[in-house]
Amino acid sequence: MAELLATTPCAGLLPITVGSVTAEEAAAGPMTALAPFKGQTGGLADALQAAHGLGWPAPGQRMVQGAARIMWFGHSHALLTGAAPDPALAAHAALTDQSDAWAVVRLHGAGARDVLARLTPLDLRDAVFPAGTCARSDLAHMQGAVLRTGDQAWQVMVFRSMAATLVHDLEIAMRAVAARG
């Protein structure tokens, strides 16, 4: 009988460093999509505050409280990561476990913005996309999410099935940026 082994989406693919930019797999912990029921956004915001010390994120916003993080994830959706959702949230929203659904990559170093600029149409300048900002967007030819976590640090997420493609596209962009230098 075959023995199944649990692996992360980017197992054996990362880390990679090209020039001054490094891509490494990030452990997001529990990931839960939150979709408030009709008329329940306020109630969900209150429940999030009571349970996790977080509110409902505005478009493009991310909030952090201890290990728990919540980020805007599209119209009337948010993604709670780093903490299992309190059961009280289920009275206000549909909760969907996404823990194994996403490949999460941390991209950092001088030139990380230039690497991402080759893959997404987002305006990644400091004044437009400061630390803590997130967006759902195209990443090369995939759908994903981009989160700025620091001055030269980004988190990139794509569906798990696209992990190898993301790593491939990141490495090509990393090599192109390094070759300029």
Secondary structure, DSSP 8 states (H G I E B T S, - for coil): --------TTTTT--EEETTEEEEE----SEEEEEE-TT-HHHHHHHHHHHHS-----TTBEEEETTEEEEE-STT-EEEESS---GGGGGTEEEEE-TTTEEEEEEESTTHHHHHHTT--S---TTTS-TTBEEEEEETTEEEEEEEEETTEEEEEEEGGGHHHHHHHHHHHHHHHHHH-
